[in-house]
Amino acid sequence: MQMVITFMAVVAGLILSIAVALLAEEFIFGQVFRLFFAPRRVAANRARQGGLHLVQQTVPARTGQKR
């Protein structure tokens, strides 16, 4: 029984430590939660357009150029 209580205390300590670290990161940088809860506009626009569209870009090339 003591092993179970010790295990629960260790897990609770780890969860508390991660929660405090995330809160400190949010106060310092202010962008942690924005990564997790940002609206997915790009994916929604692609779904409405019917898939992935590639944009062609031109690259200057010389005659006889080797890769």
Residue pairs with C-beta under 8 A, 6 or more apart in sequence:
22 32
25 32
26 32
26 33
46 52
46 53
